[in-house]
């Protein structure tokens, strides 16, 4: 899917080349600008991918360690409980070990709460096309409910940790692809229109109505994704959607992008 992302991103440069015969000098400058925009876009997308890869690897490592320790704790706790009533020295040592393991289990629960809090803080960068998927929406709902009750992290800890990791995996998969979605958006004159929205991972989105008259540009922010009406881009975004739908041959299309 990463190859597809690069291919579509390259397609954004077509507008500059298409006008080369009319004004060679101007077209050359537009091509240079488009190439710079494509390079910046590629770098931003790669940065997003690297961030998610790194976080996923860290959490995966923690998950493996936690699951092993939890299973060991459960086994040791059950053994300690069964021998707690014995009066000999071995029984007393088991009780002490049980108390120590219980403290360790509480610490693991606290760390899980930190993971959930960190993930909740990252939710605004997830695009609407991803968060509205039923499976992802359910994971987000479960995550928020769990993060609201950190004192209960030891209850169902395995399921809670898996939920965080599965949500990260879904975001990482979306980040590595170009996604075409249909959304309803209100335009400047108050109408509700169906918008064909193309998401470039977690970095940017471009949308246009079926008539090719109304266009939107979307980008993530600290409070969620913001979409700005940019009707002057309607023709170019319509051409991009046609390529995505297979209604037109692949070609270079130049579109602006705002990087943080």
Backbone as CSV, one residue per row, in Angstrom:
resi,resn,N_x,N_y,N_z,CA_x,CA_y,CA_z,C_x,C_y,C_z
1,UNK,0.815,-1.203,0.000,0.000,0.000,0.000,0.854,1.259,0.000
2,UNK,2.085,1.147,0.617,2.970,2.313,0.609,3.341,2.692,-0.815
3,UNK,3.520,1.676,-1.696,3.836,1.964,-3.097,2.705,2.709,-3.748
4,UNK,1.455,2.322,-3.407,0.304,3.024,-3.970,0.278,4.466,-3.505
5,UNK,0.615,4.689,-2.205,0.639,6.055,-1.681,1.618,6.906,-2.447
6,UNK,2.818,6.362,-2.721,3.845,7.112,-3.451,3.396,7.384,-4.874
7,UNK,2.740,6.377,-5.501,2.308,6.540,-6.888,1.268,7.633,-7.006
8,UNK,0.299,7.646,-6.084,-0.753,8.664,-6.146,-0.178,10.031,-5.826
9,UNK,0.772,10.062,-4.849,1.379,11.348,-4.521,2.097,11.929,-5.713
10,UNK,2.782,11.042,-6.488,3.473,11.506,-7.694,2.486,12.057,-8.714
11,UNK,1.299,11.472,-8.707,0.303,11.921,-9.674,-0.107,13.359,-9.450
12,UNK,0.211,13.924,-8.275,-0.175,15.295,-7.976,0.607,16.313,-8.811
13,UNK,1.644,15.884,-9.530,2.503,16.813,-10.257,2.040,17.056,-11.697
14,UNK,0.965,16.430,-12.179,0.623,16.440,-13.597,0.281,17.809,-14.136
15,UNK,-0.390,18.640,-13.265,-0.868,19.920,-13.765,0.218,20.787,-14.344
16,UNK,1.439,20.734,-13.708,2.543,21.565,-14.177,3.031,21.119,-15.548
17,UNK,3.129,19.774,-15.728,3.671,19.259,-17.001,2.683,19.457,-18.153
18,UNK,1.359,19.435,-17.830,0.365,19.489,-18.893,0.384,20.788,-19.675
19,UNK,0.880,21.876,-19.050,0.844,23.186,-19.722,2.201,23.590,-20.278
20,UNK,3.139,22.653,-20.450,4.514,22.980,-20.825,4.589,23.667,-22.180
21,UNK,3.707,23.290,-23.144,3.803,23.842,-24.491,3.416,25.314,-24.520
22,UNK,2.514,25.761,-23.603,2.042,27.146,-23.623,3.039,28.109,-22.998
23,UNK,3.697,27.718,-21.928,4.628,28.636,-21.253,5.707,27.831,-20.588
24,UNK,6.780,27.536,-21.319,7.814,26.621,-20.829,8.443,27.133,-19.539
25,UNK,8.777,28.410,-19.492,9.443,28.928,-18.297,8.527,28.831,-17.085
26,UNK,7.228,29.235,-17.264,6.286,29.190,-16.141,6.036,27.761,-15.701
27,UNK,5.898,26.851,-16.688,5.641,25.445,-16.360,6.802,24.839,-15.607
28,UNK,8.004,25.240,-15.982,9.183,24.693,-15.280,9.157,25.096,-13.815
29,UNK,8.793,26.358,-13.541,8.738,26.807,-12.149,7.637,26.074,-11.397
30,UNK,6.466,25.889,-12.063,5.377,25.166,-11.406,5.783,23.739,-11.112
31,UNK,6.517,23.131,-12.070,6.974,21.751,-11.855,7.897,21.670,-10.653
32,UNK,8.831,22.667,-10.570,9.750,22.676,-9.421,8.976,22.800,-8.112
33,UNK,7.949,23.709,-8.113,7.144,23.877,-6.892,6.419,22.597,-6.550
34,UNK,5.864,21.933,-7.574,5.135,20.690,-7.332,6.046,19.614,-6.791
35,UNK,7.275,19.558,-7.343,8.237,18.552,-6.858,8.577,18.816,-5.398
36,UNK,8.793,20.128,-5.069,9.082,20.448,-3.663,7.920,20.062,-2.768
37,UNK,6.666,20.326,-3.222,5.498,19.951,-2.422,5.406,18.445,-2.256
38,UNK,5.680,17.729,-3.344,5.635,16.255,-3.253,6.675,15.731,-2.271
39,UNK,7.905,16.292,-2.325,8.969,15.848,-1.403,8.569,16.137,0.039
40,UNK,8.011,17.343,0.288,7.595,17.680,1.646,6.467,16.775,2.111
41,UNK,5.518,16.483,1.195,4.413,15.583,1.543,4.930,14.198,1.883
42,UNK,5.852,13.702,1.047,6.417,12.373,1.286,7.132,12.318,2.626
43,UNK,7.887,13.389,2.932,8.601,13.421,4.220,7.621,13.413,5.383
44,UNK,6.525,14.191,5.267,5.556,14.257,6.355,4.877,12.910,6.559
45,UNK,4.474,12.279,5.438,3.836,10.965,5.540,4.796,9.952,6.150
46,UNK,6.079,10.000,5.727,7.060,9.065,6.277,7.257,9.302,7.769
47,UNK,7.247,10.601,8.175,7.400,10.909,9.596,6.248,10.324,10.404
48,UNK,5.000,10.479,9.860,3.844,9.906,10.540,3.987,8.394,10.666
49,UNK,4.431,7.764,9.575,4.596,6.307,9.594,5.649,5.892,10.605
50,UNK,6.775,6.616,10.639,7.856,6.275,11.579,7.392,6.413,13.021
51,UNK,6.602,7.499,13.305,6.097,7.685,14.665,5.212,6.535,15.094
52,UNK,4.299,6.140,14.177,3.390,5.048,14.532,4.154,3.724,14.651
53,UNK,5.140,3.515,13.757,5.938,2.284,13.840,6.655,2.190,15.176
54,UNK,7.257,3.311,15.593,8.013,3.311,16.842,7.093,3.062,18.037
55,UNK,5.946,3.763,18.073,5.013,3.569,19.182,4.483,2.145,19.217
56,UNK,4.170,1.609,18.034,3.642,0.247,17.963,4.654,-0.759,18.477
57,UNK,5.937,-0.578,18.105,6.971,-1.504,18.560,7.154,-1.429,20.076
58,UNK,7.113,-0.198,20.622,7.280,-0.049,22.071,6.138,-0.729,22.817
59,UNK,4.916,-0.449,22.380,3.764,-1.047,23.053,3.716,-2.562,22.865
60,UNK,4.129,-3.027,21.673,4.140,-4.465,21.447,5.117,-5.151,22.407
61,UNK,6.276,-4.494,22.606,7.243,-5.066,23.544,6.706,-5.085,24.960
62,UNK,6.052,-3.977,25.353,5.449,-3.937,26.679,4.351,-4.990,26.811
63,UNK,3.559,-5.146,25.756,2.456,-6.103,25.795,2.972,-7.516,26.035
64,UNK,4.006,-7.898,25.272,4.545,-9.254,25.421,5.058,-9.493,26.837
65,UNK,5.776,-8.494,27.365,6.302,-8.629,28.714,5.201,-8.680,29.756
66,UNK,4.189,-7.799,29.572,3.079,-7.759,30.521,2.287,-9.061,30.526
67,UNK,2.008,-9.587,29.337,1.237,-10.822,29.264,1.963,-11.973,29.951
68,UNK,3.269,-12.051,29.750,4.043,-13.107,30.402,4.014,-12.949,31.915
69,UNK,4.228,-11.704,32.377,4.233,-11.470,33.817,2.864,-11.709,34.428
70,UNK,1.807,-11.305,33.708,0.458,-11.503,34.235,0.147,-12.979,34.412
71,UNK,0.506,-13.784,33.409,0.265,-15.225,33.520,1.056,-15.818,34.688
72,UNK,2.303,-15.382,34.844,3.103,-15.864,35.976,2.492,-15.441,37.301
73,UNK,2.014,-14.173,37.326,1.394,-13.672,38.551,0.154,-14.476,38.917
74,UNK,-0.683,-14.750,37.944,-1.897,-15.515,38.216,-1.563,-16.894,38.784
75,UNK,-0.580,-17.540,38.190,-0.189,-18.867,38.653,0.357,-18.823,40.075
76,UNK,1.219,-17.833,40.337,1.814,-17.721,41.658,0.776,-17.333,42.710
77,UNK,-0.135,-16.452,42.314,-1.174,-16.023,43.253,-2.071,-17.188,43.644
78,UNK,-2.442,-18.002,42.678,-3.288,-19.155,42.970,-2.560,-20.135,43.901
79,UNK,-1.275,-20.325,43.648,-0.497,-21.204,44.523,-0.404,-20.628,45.932
80,UNK,-0.199,-19.301,46.004,-0.094,-18.674,47.316,-1.411,-18.751,48.077
81,UNK,-2.517,-18.539,47.348,-3.821,-18.605,48.000,-4.089,-20.000,48.565
82,UNK,-3.744,-21.020,47.796,-4.046,-22.391,48.222,-3.270,-22.809,49.457
83,UNK,-2.128,-22.154,49.656,-1.291,-22.542,50.808,-1.278,-21.506,51.917
84,UNK,-2.139,-20.504,51.778,-2.112,-19.407,52.736,-2.479,-19.869,54.155
85,UNK,-3.333,-20.873,54.244,-3.781,-21.322,55.558,-2.776,-22.205,56.278
86,UNK,-1.738,-22.643,55.598,-0.743,-23.511,56.241,0.084,-22.715,57.220
87,UNK,0.547,-23.415,58.279,1.267,-22.714,59.343,2.769,-22.863,59.233
88,UNK,3.236,-23.692,58.334,4.681,-23.912,58.281,5.394,-22.764,57.572
89,UNK,6.706,-22.793,57.595,7.528,-21.734,57.046,7.306,-21.546,55.550
90,UNK,7.154,-22.658,54.832,6.951,-22.574,53.388,5.663,-21.838,53.065
91,UNK,4.624,-22.089,53.848,3.352,-21.419,53.621,3.471,-19.925,53.878
92,UNK,4.185,-19.567,54.932,4.352,-18.161,55.250,5.127,-17.432,54.149
93,UNK,6.147,-18.073,53.585,6.916,-17.484,52.494,6.034,-17.283,51.257
94,UNK,5.145,-18.258,51.034,4.241,-18.132,49.890,3.303,-16.948,50.052
95,UNK,2.848,-16.733,51.299,1.963,-15.598,51.556,2.688,-14.285,51.279
96,UNK,3.946,-14.206,51.734,4.728,-13.004,51.486,4.925,-12.777,49.988
97,UNK,5.163,-13.867,49.275,5.347,-13.756,47.829,4.049,-13.308,47.157
98,UNK,2.950,-13.811,47.656,1.648,-13.405,47.119,1.457,-11.892,47.248
99,UNK,1.798,-11.372,48.438,1.659,-9.927,48.657,2.556,-9.136,47.707
100,UNK,3.777,-9.642,47.488,4.700,-8.960,46.578,4.179,-8.991,45.147
101,UNK,3.643,-10.146,44.741,3.112,-10.272,43.383,1.868,-9.401,43.193
102,UNK,1.091,-9.283,44.249,-0.089,-8.416,44.174,0.335,-6.968,43.950
103,UNK,1.392,-6.533,44.610,1.906,-5.174,44.418,2.403,-4.980,42.989
104,UNK,3.083,-6.022,42.460,3.567,-5.943,41.079,2.403,-5.854,40.107
105,UNK,1.341,-6.582,40.376,0.166,-6.551,39.506,-0.470,-5.161,39.514
106,UNK,-0.489,-4.519,40.672,-1.021,-3.159,40.770,-0.181,-2.189,39.944
107,UNK,1.140,-2.388,39.950,2.032,-1.525,39.166,1.769,-1.688,37.672
108,UNK,1.570,-2.928,37.238,1.274,-3.174,35.828,-0.036,-2.502,35.427
109,UNK,-1.006,-2.541,36.324,-2.294,-1.891,36.047,-2.110,-0.387,35.873
110,UNK,-1.232,0.199,36.679,-0.964,1.640,36.579,-0.322,1.983,35.241
111,UNK,0.586,1.168,34.777,1.242,1.412,33.494,0.243,1.287,32.347
112,UNK,-0.673,0.342,32.463,-1.688,0.197,31.426,-2.540,1.454,31.338
113,UNK,-2.858,2.049,32.471,-3.637,3.294,32.465,-2.885,4.402,31.749
114,UNK,-1.560,4.438,31.906,-0.753,5.447,31.200,-0.826,5.241,29.693
115,UNK,-0.791,3.980,29.237,-0.885,3.690,27.813,-2.236,4.169,27.262
116,UNK,-3.297,3.896,28.007,-4.636,4.291,27.558,-4.752,5.815,27.482
117,UNK,-4.225,6.509,28.465,-4.279,7.979,28.462,-3.530,8.544,27.259
118,UNK,-2.350,7.984,26.960,-1.566,8.462,25.820,-2.316,8.250,24.510
119,UNK,-3.005,7.143,24.392,-3.735,6.856,23.158,-4.944,7.781,23.004
120,UNK,-5.629,8.081,24.098,-6.772,8.997,24.046,-6.311,10.374,23.555
121,UNK,-5.130,10.798,23.987,-4.606,12.098,23.564,-4.303,12.135,22.074
122,UNK,-4.078,10.978,21.461,-3.751,10.936,20.034,-4.987,10.765,19.144
123,UNK,-6.122,10.537,19.726,-7.323,10.278,18.932,-7.671,11.394,17.936
124,UNK,-7.441,12.681,18.239,-7.825,13.729,17.279,-7.140,13.623,15.921
125,UNK,-5.982,12.980,15.819,-5.310,12.907,14.519,-5.890,11.795,13.647
126,UNK,-6.780,10.979,14.195,-7.399,9.933,13.384,-8.479,10.550,12.502
127,UNK,-8.450,10.322,11.201,-9.407,10.960,10.282,-10.806,10.368,10.407
128,UNK,-11.833,11.137,10.047,-13.220,10.662,10.138,-13.452,9.368,9.365
129,UNK,-12.791,9.205,8.219,-12.981,7.985,7.429,-12.562,6.747,8.202
130,UNK,-11.632,6.888,9.139,-11.194,5.757,9.957,-12.069,5.594,11.195
131,UNK,-12.337,6.686,11.897,-13.055,6.593,13.173,-14.512,6.162,13.001
132,UNK,-15.081,6.339,11.804,-16.478,5.935,11.616,-16.623,4.455,11.283
133,UNK,-15.510,3.747,11.029,-15.597,2.314,10.800,-16.103,1.651,12.078
134,UNK,-17.113,0.780,11.995,-17.728,0.204,13.204,-16.718,-0.434,14.154
135,UNK,-15.770,-1.190,13.621,-14.803,-1.867,14.491,-13.921,-0.850,15.210
136,UNK,-13.477,0.181,14.484,-12.624,1.208,15.086,-13.424,2.058,16.068
137,UNK,-14.663,2.385,15.709,-15.512,3.175,16.601,-15.719,2.456,17.933
138,UNK,-15.893,1.133,17.886,-16.073,0.358,19.111,-14.795,0.361,19.947
139,UNK,-13.636,0.237,19.277,-12.366,0.269,20.007,-12.164,1.619,20.686
140,UNK,-12.518,2.696,20.000,-12.371,4.037,20.583,-13.290,4.191,21.787
141,UNK,-14.531,3.693,21.652,-15.477,3.764,22.766,-14.964,2.987,23.974
142,UNK,-14.441,1.782,23.732,-13.900,0.967,24.832,-12.683,1.642,25.459
143,UNK,-11.851,2.256,24.615,-10.652,2.933,25.125,-11.028,4.091,26.045
144,UNK,-11.971,4.922,25.612,-12.377,6.063,26.424,-13.001,5.611,27.745
145,UNK,-13.816,4.551,27.672,-14.451,4.045,28.892,-13.406,3.517,29.872
146,UNK,-12.393,2.820,29.355,-11.346,2.273,30.218,-10.486,3.389,30.794
147,UNK,-10.132,4.380,29.959,-9.287,5.478,30.426,-9.985,6.312,31.497
148,UNK,-11.307,6.313,31.482,-12.070,7.064,32.482,-12.087,6.361,33.836
149,UNK,-11.643,5.093,33.863,-11.645,4.329,35.121,-10.273,3.696,35.347
150,UNK,-9.227,4.518,35.526,-7.878,3.973,35.692,-7.749,3.080,36.913
151,UNK,-8.601,3.303,37.919,-8.504,2.500,39.140,-8.950,1.050,38.914
152,UNK,-9.574,0.788,37.762,-10.031,-0.565,37.472,-9.175,-1.242,36.403
153,UNK,-7.943,-0.745,36.206,-7.081,-1.254,35.144,-6.718,-2.718,35.343
154,UNK,-6.690,-3.179,36.616,-6.326,-4.581,36.838,-7.459,-5.528,36.459
155,UNK,-8.652,-4.981,36.246,-9.788,-5.798,35.849,-9.855,-5.851,34.319
156,UNK,-9.681,-7.040,33.771,-9.680,-7.180,32.316,-8.498,-6.502,31.674
157,UNK,-7.342,-6.523,32.356,-6.171,-5.823,31.846,-5.715,-6.315,30.491
158,UNK,-5.790,-7.610,30.263,-5.355,-8.173,28.985,-6.200,-7.634,27.835
159,UNK,-7.516,-7.601,28.015,-8.422,-7.101,26.969,-8.187,-5.612,26.718
160,UNK,-7.923,-4.866,27.773,-7.699,-3.420,27.629,-6.407,-3.145,26.861
161,UNK,-5.362,-3.898,27.166,-4.098,-3.705,26.461,-4.239,-4.089,24.990
162,UNK,-4.936,-5.186,24.720,-5.154,-5.596,23.329,-5.946,-4.548,22.562
163,UNK,-6.876,-3.883,23.225,-7.684,-2.862,22.561,-6.812,-1.693,22.112
164,UNK,-5.871,-1.262,22.978,-4.959,-0.175,22.618,-4.103,-0.572,21.416
165,UNK,-3.561,-1.785,21.442,-2.683,-2.231,20.363,-3.451,-2.407,19.058
166,UNK,-4.664,-2.911,19.126,-5.468,-3.096,17.914,-5.847,-1.753,17.291
167,UNK,-6.111,-0.757,18.122,-6.439,0.572,17.607,-5.219,1.195,16.926
168,UNK,-4.052,1.022,17.516,-2.826,1.527,16.889,-2.566,0.824,15.559
169,UNK,-2.840,-0.480,15.514,-2.626,-1.226,14.275,-3.558,-0.720,13.173
170,UNK,-4.809,-0.409,13.518,-5.763,0.106,12.537,-5.306,1.471,12.003
171,UNK,-4.803,2.326,12.886,-4.305,3.641,12.459,-3.070,3.495,11.575
172,UNK,-2.199,2.564,11.935,-0.986,2.352,11.143,-1.332,1.838,9.745
173,UNK,-2.316,0.963,9.654,-2.734,0.446,8.350,-3.332,1.563,7.494
174,UNK,-4.133,2.435,8.102,-4.721,3.559,7.370,-3.633,4.514,6.910
175,UNK,-2.615,4.737,7.763,-1.532,5.645,7.433,-0.768,5.194,6.199
176,UNK,-0.683,3.897,5.961,0.088,3.387,4.833,-0.696,3.272,3.545
177,UNK,-1.836,3.961,3.437,-2.659,3.809,2.235,-3.268,5.147,1.818
178,UNK,-3.769,5.167,0.570,-4.585,6.283,0.081,-6.020,5.784,0.067
179,UNK,-6.903,6.510,0.744,-8.244,6.006,1.024,-9.300,6.938,0.420
180,UNK,-10.214,6.389,-0.372,-11.320,7.156,-0.954,-12.582,6.903,-0.140
181,UNK,-13.206,7.985,0.329,-14.376,7.850,1.192,-15.467,8.812,0.720
182,UNK,-16.707,8.492,1.046,-17.842,9.362,0.727,-18.371,9.959,2.030
183,UNK,-18.442,11.299,2.083,-18.870,11.992,3.288,-19.900,13.060,2.946
184,UNK,-20.698,13.431,3.918,-21.667,14.514,3.768,-21.118,15.751,4.470
185,UNK,-21.021,16.865,3.734,-20.479,18.085,4.314,-21.325,19.292,3.907
186,UNK,-21.404,20.269,4.814,-22.165,21.492,4.553,-21.256,22.491,3.858
187,UNK,-21.750,23.070,2.745,-20.968,24.041,1.983,-21.346,25.453,2.417
188,UNK,-20.669,26.446,1.827,-20.825,27.840,2.263,-22.260,28.333,2.154
189,UNK,-22.997,27.854,1.162,-24.369,28.343,0.985,-25.383,27.575,1.828
190,UNK,-24.916,26.700,2.704,-25.797,25.985,3.618,-26.268,24.626,3.145
191,UNK,-25.965,24.260,1.916,-26.393,22.964,1.402,-25.561,21.830,1.996
192,UNK,-26.186,20.634,2.102,-25.476,19.414,2.481,-25.191,18.630,1.201
193,UNK,-23.913,18.413,0.914,-23.532,17.725,-0.305,-22.742,16.458,0.006
194,UNK,-22.879,15.469,-0.867,-22.033,14.285,-0.754,-20.672,14.635,-1.343
195,UNK,-19.637,14.420,-0.553,-18.279,14.773,-0.964,-17.442,13.504,-1.091
196,UNK,-16.766,13.367,-2.224,-15.815,12.270,-2.435,-14.467,12.716,-1.857
197,UNK,-14.063,12.118,-0.718,-12.874,12.571,0.002,-11.740,11.560,-0.150
198,UNK,-10.578,12.055,-0.579,-9.384,11.219,-0.726,-8.433,11.544,0.426
199,UNK,-8.170,10.535,1.274,-7.262,10.708,2.414,-5.892,10.138,2.072
200,UNK,-4.858,10.961,2.271,-3.481,10.508,2.143,-2.978,10.160,3.547
201,UNK,-3.298,8.939,3.975,-2.937,8.501,5.310,-3.503,9.432,6.361
202,UNK,-2.655,9.803,7.327,-3.053,10.696,8.411,-2.592,12.129,8.163
203,UNK,-2.127,12.425,6.930,-1.482,13.714,6.670,-2.411,14.761,6.062
204,UNK,-3.246,14.396,5.081,-4.056,15.392,4.376,-5.200,14.703,3.654
205,UNK,-6.209,15.500,3.267,-7.359,14.971,2.533,-7.856,16.025,1.546
206,UNK,-8.385,15.557,0.400,-8.949,16.438,-0.626,-10.303,15.863,-1.033
207,UNK,-11.323,16.741,-1.104,-12.659,16.275,-1.435,-13.320,17.125,-2.502
208,UNK,-14.276,16.531,-3.213,-15.011,17.241,-4.259,-16.389,16.609,-4.398
209,UNK,-17.387,17.434,-4.795,-18.721,16.873,-5.008,-18.789,16.204,-6.383
210,UNK,-19.889,15.500,-6.645,-20.031,14.759,-7.898,-20.014,15.687,-9.113
211,UNK,-20.499,16.917,-8.939,-20.554,17.854,-10.065,-19.199,18.494,-10.352
212,UNK,-18.241,18.310,-9.462,-16.923,18.916,-9.658,-16.932,20.417,-9.485
213,UNK,-17.804,20.924,-8.603,-17.912,22.372,-8.408,-17.457,22.817,-7.024
214,UNK,-17.606,21.950,-6.034,-17.271,22.293,-4.652,-16.132,21.390,-4.181
215,UNK,-15.090,21.995,-3.605,-13.925,21.219,-3.156,-13.583,21.566,-1.719
216,UNK,-12.990,20.592,-1.012,-12.540,20.781,0.366,-11.098,20.292,0.499
217,UNK,-10.371,20.926,1.416,-9.047,20.464,1.810,-9.084,20.228,3.315
218,UNK,-8.659,19.047,3.751,-8.685,18.713,5.169,-7.306,18.407,5.702
219,UNK,-7.104,18.712,6.985,-5.832,18.400,7.647,-6.095,18.197,9.142
220,UNK,-5.265,17.378,9.799,-5.463,17.127,11.230,-4.928,18.271,12.077
221,UNK,-5.503,18.419,13.264,-5.048,19.423,14.213,-5.253,18.925,15.630
222,UNK,-4.854,19.688,16.626,-4.976,19.255,18.018,-6.408,19.017,18.461
223,UNK,-7.366,19.661,17.802,-8.770,19.489,18.152,-9.503,18.585,17.162
224,UNK,-8.775,17.925,16.285,-9.395,17.059,15.287,-9.150,17.568,13.873
225,UNK,-9.760,16.921,12.903,-9.580,17.299,11.502,-10.430,18.522,11.166
226,UNK,-9.833,19.457,10.430,-10.539,20.656,9.965,-10.602,20.624,8.446
227,UNK,-11.771,20.981,7.886,-11.976,20.949,6.439,-12.354,22.354,5.961
228,UNK,-11.593,22.865,4.991,-11.798,24.211,4.455,-12.265,24.123,3.007
229,UNK,-13.290,24.896,2.697,-13.824,24.884,1.328,-12.862,25.622,0.402
230,UNK,-12.445,24.954,-0.674,-11.503,25.507,-1.645,-12.013,25.183,-3.057
231,UNK,-13.030,25.908,-3.486,-13.683,25.582,-4.747,-12.782,25.781,-5.965
232,UNK,-11.738,26.585,-5.825,-10.827,26.783,-6.955,-10.042,25.512,-7.281
233,UNK,-10.053,24.554,-6.375,-9.344,23.283,-6.608,-10.277,22.185,-7.115
234,UNK,-11.548,22.518,-7.330,-12.543,21.494,-7.640,-12.168,20.655,-8.859
235,UNK,-11.717,21.288,-9.927,-11.399,20.552,-11.155,-10.258,19.564,-10.934
236,UNK,-9.226,20.000,-10.224,-8.079,19.118,-9.989,-8.445,17.964,-9.059
237,UNK,-9.225,18.260,-8.013,-9.615,17.192,-7.087,-10.560,16.214,-7.788
238,UNK,-11.426,16.740,-8.657,-12.308,15.856,-9.420,-11.500,14.907,-10.282
239,UNK,-10.427,15.410,-10.890,-9.545,14.566,-11.699,-8.879,13.500,-10.837
240,UNK,-8.482,13.868,-9.609,-7.873,12.901,-8.687,-8.861,11.806,-8.323
241,UNK,-10.098,12.182,-8.022,-11.118,11.190,-7.665,-11.396,10.257,-8.834
242,UNK,-11.422,10.797,-10.047,-11.658,9.958,-11.222,-10.548,8.921,-11.390
243,UNK,-9.307,9.327,-11.105,-8.202,8.368,-11.168,-8.371,7.298,-10.105
244,UNK,-8.747,7.716,-8.886,-8.944,6.761,-7.790,-10.073,5.779,-8.096
245,UNK,-11.116,6.258,-8.756,-12.258,5.403,-9.107,-11.991,4.520,-10.315
246,UNK,-10.900,4.779,-11.013,-10.615,4.038,-12.234,-11.358,4.575,-13.443
247,UNK,-11.944,5.775,-13.307,-12.679,6.378,-14.419,-11.767,7.173,-15.355
248,UNK,-10.501,7.320,-14.987,-9.551,8.051,-15.827,-8.183,7.407,-15.676
249,UNK,-7.375,7.596,-16.715,-6.013,7.050,-16.654,-5.177,7.824,-15.640
250,UNK,-4.168,7.171,-15.099,-3.278,7.812,-14.136,-2.560,8.995,-14.783
251,UNK,-2.449,10.079,-14.042,-1.766,11.261,-14.557,-1.301,12.108,-13.379
252,UNK,-0.431,13.069,-13.664,0.075,13.959,-12.631,-0.943,15.061,-12.358
253,UNK,-1.206,15.288,-11.069,-2.150,16.336,-10.665,-1.490,17.136,-9.538
254,UNK,-1.434,18.448,-9.680,-0.792,19.302,-8.701,-1.830,19.876,-7.731
255,UNK,-1.626,19.597,-6.427,-2.519,20.107,-5.397,-1.694,20.675,-4.252
256,UNK,-2.184,21.740,-3.599,-1.417,22.342,-2.495,-1.542,21.492,-1.236
257,UNK,-0.543,21.601,-0.360,-0.604,20.935,0.934,0.007,21.856,1.964
258,UNK,-0.617,21.900,3.142,-0.122,22.730,4.229,0.516,21.820,5.270
259,UNK,1.829,21.979,5.457,2.549,21.152,6.411,2.720,21.902,7.728
260,UNK,2.709,21.162,8.871,2.859,21.825,10.169,4.254,22.393,10.336
